[in-house]
């Protein structure tokens, strides 16, 4: 059984390490950009840091993703949101857009860096090659999925913040009011609707299309940009 335990531990680490890095950099980027644009709330609370312990939510970042992955094969989770006082930003409406974009943009950068690190793999000792390659592949995929998911135009996701900041008031205000229901809508789209579709023999997995196809094209774009061959991805 030690072999099985070692294999499980390696599998968990290949999932957990890239996810922790992705979430940590994502949240720190929000706080850093907010600080540069006038709001020091996150800075004062110690959230503009690469220390993952400041961003990890024990339930949303660790327990839920592990349970979901090993029971359904689906990976989903969340971190503690970085506090931003939009009223303290120098130009609240447009600065809110930049703060929101910072997280997904950072994830795309991390995905590109992960792809470029594939060029170092030939120098990795054979005993650690599979583990290193698995981490890089997971990092690329998780960062891209996290970026695309967060750009769904529904508050409190980053895409919702961007939409509220860019849309005219007649559309922005009703969208902003959806924030209190945003998490419930996301859960319904992720779990309730697909489950209902299975009972009705219909494919109601809307997010598989909303997230899956854009993420696939982004991954292909990163592969083209970095020259990483498709076999690695």
KOLGU-55308 format. One record per residue (C-alpha): residue in three letters; x, y, z. Coordinates in Angstrom, 3 decimals, always signed. Example, Ala and Ser with C-alpha at 12.3 -4.5 7.8 and 13.67 -1.06 7.14 Angstrom:
# KOLGU-55308
R / ala / +12.300 / -4.500 / +7.800
R / ser / +13.670 / -1.060 / +7.140
END
This chain:
# KOLGU-55308
R / unk / +0.000 / +0.000 / +0.000
R / unk / +2.916 / +2.477 / +0.382
R / unk / +3.086 / +2.725 / -3.419
R / unk / -0.586 / +3.666 / -3.586
R / unk / -0.111 / +6.284 / -0.877
R / unk / +2.913 / +7.743 / -2.679
R / unk / +0.995 / +7.846 / -5.957
R / unk / -1.969 / +9.567 / -4.317
R / unk / +0.332 / +12.071 / -2.614
R / unk / +2.048 / +12.859 / -5.910
R / unk / -1.307 / +13.284 / -7.629
R / unk / -2.549 / +15.638 / -4.916
R / unk / +0.638 / +17.711 / -5.061
R / unk / +0.369 / +18.035 / -8.855
R / unk / -3.134 / +19.412 / -8.363
R / unk / -2.581 / +21.455 / -5.217
R / unk / +0.694 / +23.276 / -5.875
R / unk / -0.309 / +24.905 / -9.201
R / unk / -3.729 / +25.797 / -7.777
R / unk / -2.222 / +27.431 / -4.685
R / unk / +0.225 / +29.458 / -6.787
R / unk / -2.511 / +30.487 / -9.230
R / unk / -4.933 / +31.590 / -6.524
R / unk / -2.231 / +33.364 / -4.473
R / unk / -0.918 / +35.407 / -7.395
R / unk / -4.480 / +36.123 / -8.576
R / unk / -5.566 / +37.603 / -5.249
R / unk / -2.285 / +39.436 / -4.598
R / unk / -2.580 / +41.077 / -8.040
R / unk / -6.003 / +42.484 / -7.160
R / unk / -4.648 / +43.999 / -3.956
R / unk / -1.492 / +45.364 / -5.575
R / unk / -3.320 / +47.131 / -8.409
R / unk / -5.895 / +48.521 / -5.954
R / unk / -3.021 / +49.882 / -3.840
R / unk / -1.394 / +51.535 / -6.860
R / unk / -4.742 / +53.112 / -7.782
R / unk / -5.390 / +54.624 / -4.359
R / unk / -6.927 / +51.969 / -2.085
R / unk / -4.577 / +50.589 / +0.570
R / unk / -7.199 / +48.375 / +2.270
R / unk / -5.646 / +45.093 / +1.121
R / unk / -2.130 / +46.367 / +1.832
R / unk / -3.036 / +47.294 / +5.407
R / unk / -4.601 / +43.864 / +5.929
R / unk / -1.499 / +42.064 / +4.694
R / unk / -3.181 / +40.671 / +1.588
R / unk / -0.729 / +42.083 / -0.968
R / unk / +1.620 / +39.150 / -0.470
R / unk / +2.713 / +35.912 / -2.127
R / unk / +2.237 / +34.062 / +1.150
R / unk / -0.535 / +31.572 / +0.271
R / unk / -1.618 / +31.299 / +3.906
R / unk / -2.987 / +34.851 / +3.644
R / unk / -5.273 / +33.893 / +0.753
R / unk / -6.228 / +30.241 / +1.300
R / unk / -9.703 / +29.444 / +2.540
R / unk / -9.536 / +26.002 / +4.245
R / unk / -12.945 / +25.011 / +2.924
R / unk / -13.003 / +26.640 / -0.504
R / unk / -9.348 / +26.225 / -1.449
R / unk / -8.578 / +22.799 / +0.003
R / unk / -11.542 / +20.703 / +1.148
R / unk / -14.090 / +21.378 / -1.617
R / unk / -11.614 / +21.001 / -4.544
R / unk / -10.239 / +17.704 / -3.159
R / unk / -13.675 / +16.224 / -2.475
R / unk / -15.021 / +17.288 / -5.862
R / unk / -12.005 / +16.057 / -7.802
R / unk / -11.876 / +12.611 / -6.234
R / unk / -15.663 / +12.129 / -6.424
R / unk / -16.608 / +13.794 / -9.713
R / unk / -13.317 / +14.555 / -11.453
R / unk / -14.295 / +18.231 / -11.512
R / unk / -12.002 / +20.839 / -9.985
R / unk / -13.627 / +23.898 / -8.433
R / unk / -12.786 / +26.094 / -5.485
R / unk / -12.295 / +29.618 / -4.249
R / unk / -9.985 / +31.728 / -2.077
R / unk / -10.628 / +34.460 / +0.433
R / unk / -11.463 / +37.521 / -1.686
R / unk / -9.107 / +40.466 / -1.380
R / unk / -10.928 / +43.417 / +0.235
R / unk / -11.164 / +46.435 / -2.051
R / unk / -12.849 / +49.698 / -1.112
R / unk / -13.818 / +50.974 / -4.532
R / unk / -14.786 / +54.337 / -3.055
R / unk / -11.141 / +54.964 / -2.192
R / unk / -9.901 / +54.447 / -5.746
R / unk / -8.923 / +57.654 / -7.531
R / unk / -11.318 / +56.972 / -10.419
R / unk / -13.663 / +54.348 / -8.918
R / unk / -15.508 / +53.186 / -12.020
R / unk / -12.617 / +52.710 / -14.443
R / unk / -10.131 / +51.766 / -11.719
R / unk / -12.514 / +48.993 / -10.661
R / unk / -12.054 / +47.551 / -14.148
R / unk / -8.255 / +47.526 / -13.822
R / unk / -8.409 / +45.958 / -10.353
R / unk / -10.723 / +43.237 / -11.642
R / unk / -8.608 / +42.532 / -14.734
R / unk / -5.428 / +42.203 / -12.679
R / unk / -6.296 / +38.730 / -11.386
R / unk / -7.145 / +36.988 / -14.690
R / unk / -4.286 / +38.793 / -16.480
R / unk / -1.849 / +37.483 / -13.872
R / unk / -3.148 / +33.953 / -14.405
R / unk / -2.552 / +34.199 / -18.143
R / unk / +1.006 / +35.384 / -17.471
R / unk / +1.528 / +32.419 / -15.116
R / unk / +0.223 / +30.047 / -17.802
R / unk / +2.711 / +31.478 / -20.314
R / unk / +5.579 / +31.191 / -17.803
R / unk / +4.575 / +27.573 / -17.102
R / unk / +4.685 / +26.820 / -20.827
R / unk / +8.130 / +28.414 / -21.186
R / unk / +9.416 / +26.361 / -18.259
R / unk / +8.735 / +23.267 / -20.367
R / unk / +12.034 / +24.034 / -22.087
R / unk / +13.792 / +23.249 / -18.796
R / unk / +12.229 / +19.778 / -18.508
R / unk / +14.997 / +17.984 / -20.481
R / unk / +17.396 / +18.978 / -17.693
R / unk / +15.197 / +17.571 / -14.913
R / unk / +16.403 / +14.215 / -13.482
R / unk / +14.351 / +11.247 / -14.666
R / unk / +13.058 / +10.551 / -11.150
R / unk / +11.354 / +13.952 / -10.991
R / unk / +10.470 / +14.450 / -14.651
R / unk / +6.874 / +13.190 / -14.518
R / unk / +6.151 / +15.230 / -11.388
R / unk / +7.644 / +18.432 / -12.830
R / unk / +5.892 / +17.994 / -16.182
R / unk / +2.592 / +17.282 / -14.428
R / unk / +2.898 / +20.464 / -12.379
R / unk / +3.603 / +22.590 / -15.455
R / unk / +0.728 / +21.119 / -17.455
R / unk / -1.668 / +21.539 / -14.523
R / unk / -0.402 / +25.085 / -13.972
R / unk / -1.105 / +26.005 / -17.592
R / unk / -4.562 / +24.483 / -17.589
R / unk / -5.625 / +25.677 / -14.132
R / unk / -4.433 / +29.249 / -14.683
R / unk / -6.236 / +29.483 / -18.025
R / unk / -9.428 / +27.974 / -16.604
R / unk / -9.275 / +30.296 / -13.597
R / unk / -8.813 / +33.326 / -15.843
R / unk / -11.639 / +32.374 / -18.222
R / unk / -14.003 / +31.411 / -15.401
R / unk / -13.408 / +34.684 / -13.584
R / unk / -14.119 / +36.675 / -16.747
R / unk / -17.733 / +35.465 / -16.878
R / unk / -19.677 / +38.771 / -16.768
R / unk / -21.489 / +38.056 / -13.516
R / unk / -20.722 / +39.779 / -10.204
R / unk / -18.925 / +38.972 / -7.947
R / unk / -16.649 / +37.435 / -10.570
R / unk / -14.001 / +39.687 / -12.108
R / unk / -15.817 / +39.740 / -15.434
R / unk / -18.885 / +41.099 / -13.656
R / unk / -16.833 / +43.925 / -12.177
R / unk / -15.438 / +44.715 / -15.622
R / unk / -18.913 / +44.712 / -17.160
R / unk / -20.318 / +46.980 / -14.431
R / unk / -17.442 / +49.395 / -14.971
R / unk / -17.793 / +49.546 / -18.753
R / unk / -21.529 / +49.250 / -19.399
R / unk / -23.841 / +52.287 / -19.424
R / unk / -25.715 / +52.912 / -16.184
R / unk / -28.991 / +51.522 / -17.504
R / unk / -27.311 / +48.101 / -17.812
R / unk / -24.582 / +48.398 / -15.166
R / unk / -26.877 / +49.072 / -12.196
R / unk / -29.156 / +46.028 / -12.674
R / unk / -26.080 / +43.846 / -13.227
R / unk / -24.442 / +45.172 / -10.063
R / unk / -27.572 / +44.308 / -8.073
R / unk / -27.133 / +40.659 / -9.092
R / unk / -24.000 / +40.396 / -6.939
R / unk / -25.906 / +39.192 / -3.875
R / unk / -27.198 / +36.266 / -5.947
R / unk / -24.025 / +35.728 / -7.979
R / unk / -22.664 / +32.789 / -5.997
R / unk / -26.032 / +31.002 / -6.057
R / unk / -26.260 / +31.492 / -9.830
R / unk / -22.736 / +30.112 / -10.278
R / unk / -23.506 / +27.027 / -8.155
R / unk / -26.713 / +26.474 / -10.130
R / unk / -24.851 / +26.689 / -13.444
R / unk / -22.013 / +24.452 / -12.251
R / unk / -23.955 / +21.707 / -10.505
R / unk / -27.751 / +22.041 / -10.430
R / unk / -28.395 / +22.652 / -14.124
R / unk / -26.129 / +19.829 / -15.410
R / unk / -27.636 / +17.428 / -12.868
R / unk / -31.149 / +18.415 / -13.949
R / unk / -30.132 / +17.922 / -17.565
R / unk / -28.977 / +14.373 / -16.863
R / unk / -32.402 / +13.475 / -15.479
R / unk / -34.035 / +15.044 / -18.534
R / unk / -31.519 / +13.425 / -20.929
R / unk / -30.434 / +16.887 / -22.069
R / unk / -27.049 / +18.554 / -22.084
R / unk / -27.570 / +21.600 / -19.886
R / unk / -23.908 / +22.030 / -18.955
R / unk / -23.782 / +25.636 / -20.136
R / unk / -20.468 / +26.446 / -18.490
R / unk / -18.750 / +23.616 / -20.356
R / unk / -19.213 / +25.741 / -23.459
R / unk / -18.806 / +29.152 / -21.847
R / unk / -15.529 / +28.141 / -20.179
R / unk / -14.310 / +25.094 / -22.093
R / unk / -14.117 / +26.445 / -25.630
R / unk / -12.509 / +29.821 / -24.776
R / unk / -10.007 / +28.061 / -22.482
R / unk / -9.087 / +25.644 / -25.269
R / unk / -8.408 / +28.503 / -27.690
R / unk / -6.358 / +30.375 / -25.072
R / unk / -4.261 / +27.255 / -24.453
R / unk / -3.692 / +26.879 / -28.188
R / unk / -2.694 / +30.532 / -28.369
R / unk / -0.167 / +30.058 / -25.560
R / unk / +1.216 / +26.967 / -27.295
R / unk / +1.642 / +28.973 / -30.510
R / unk / +3.182 / +31.933 / -28.678
R / unk / +5.696 / +29.873 / -26.730
R / unk / +6.371 / +27.207 / -29.332
R / unk / +5.493 / +24.442 / -26.879
R / unk / +4.379 / +21.362 / -28.789
R / unk / +0.865 / +20.023 / -28.445
R / unk / +2.103 / +16.786 / -26.889
R / unk / +3.206 / +18.660 / -23.795
R / unk / -0.215 / +20.274 / -23.372
END
